[in-house]
Amino acid sequence: MGIDRERLLDTVRGLALPDGQYAVFGSGPLVVRDLREGNDIDLLVTTELYERLRADGWSVHRKEDGGETLHRGDVEAMRTLELPGYRRDVPTLIASAEHIAGIPFVSLAELSHFKSAANR
């Protein structure tokens, strides 16, 4: 079963993450607008929050490029965001996030730039 709007909002709220230290990315901005279902929940997080999540026992996933992300259930947390031809400052994306139902989401315009760079 995919992740719909209510499951997304409930899951993110249940994490009780600190304001100003994360934003929902990936399919989340589309899911919250009922444009599609998601398969997981991607979070951009500050380095401080990333280290806290790691210390709280989130699983470390090593990527082929040598980077890493953290996972817990359907949620993936990352502290960097870059692809060939696309690199963004995560704290800036968090600060400029659009709040919907009290949760910060990366803008659709920024998501479109990322998806284009990823050829998706």
N, C-alpha and C positions, 0 to 999 in steps of 0.2 A: 504494500500500500504506500502511495506517495505521501508527501508532506503537503498538507493544505494550509490555508491561511490560519485557521484556529490552532492547528498543531504547531505551526511555526511560532506564533505568538506565545502560546502556552509554554513551549520548550524554552524559548529565549527568556521569558519572564522567570521561569523556574531556575535558571542559572544564577539569578540575582547578581548580575555583573555590575560593576561600578559605572555610573554615568561618565561619559567623556573618555572612556577607555576601550570602547569597542563600537563596531558598526556591522550590520548584517550585509553580506555581499553575495556573490554568486547568483543563484536563482531566487534568493530571498526577496529582493525588491520586486520581482515579478509575481512571486507567490502571494505577497501581502496585498497586492492589487488584484488578486484573483485572475491573473493572466495565464497562469499555468500551475501545475503541481511541481514540487521539487523532489529530489532524491535524498538530499542532505541539507544541512544548514551550515553555511560558510560564514565565519566571523573574521573580520580584521580586528586585531587587538594590539594595544600598546605593548612594548617590551616588558614593562612592569607587570601587566596583567598576564602576559604569556608565561612569565616566570612563576607567577602565583598559581596558574592553572597546572603547570608542570609539577610544582611542589604539591599540589592537591591530588596528584595521581593520574592526570590525563595521560593517555598513551601517546608516546612519541612515534611518529611515522616519518621515516627517512625517505626523501624523494630521490629520484634518479640524478637530479642535478646537484645533489649534495645538501640541499636545504632540508628543512623539516617542518612538520606541522604537528599539532596536537589534536587528539581525537577523544571524544567521549560519546558513546552511542551514535546518534545521527549528526553530531556536531563536530565540525573541524575548525580549529583556530589557527590563524597564521599571522605573523608579525611583519612579513614583507609581501610585496606585490609587484612582481616584475616578470616580463616576458621579453623576448627579442622585440625591440621597438616600442616597448611599453614599460614604464617604471613610474610608480607613484609613491609619494610619501604617505605612509599609513596614518600618522597623526593628523595630517591635513585632511585626508579622506574622512577620518572620524569626526574632526571638527566641523566639516561641511555637510555631514550627513543630514538627511531629511527625517524628522521624527514622525512616525506613523503609529498610532495607538501606544504612544509612549516609548517606542523602541527606535533607535537610530538605524537608518538604511542608507547605503550608498546610493547616490542619485542614479536615475535611469540613464541620464546622459553619460555619466562615468562608466556605468555598466556596459553601455553600448560601445564605448571606446575599448574597453577591456575585451569584450566578445569579438570585436573586429580584429584586434591584435592576435587573438587566439584562434582566428579563423572559424568562429562559431556563430 
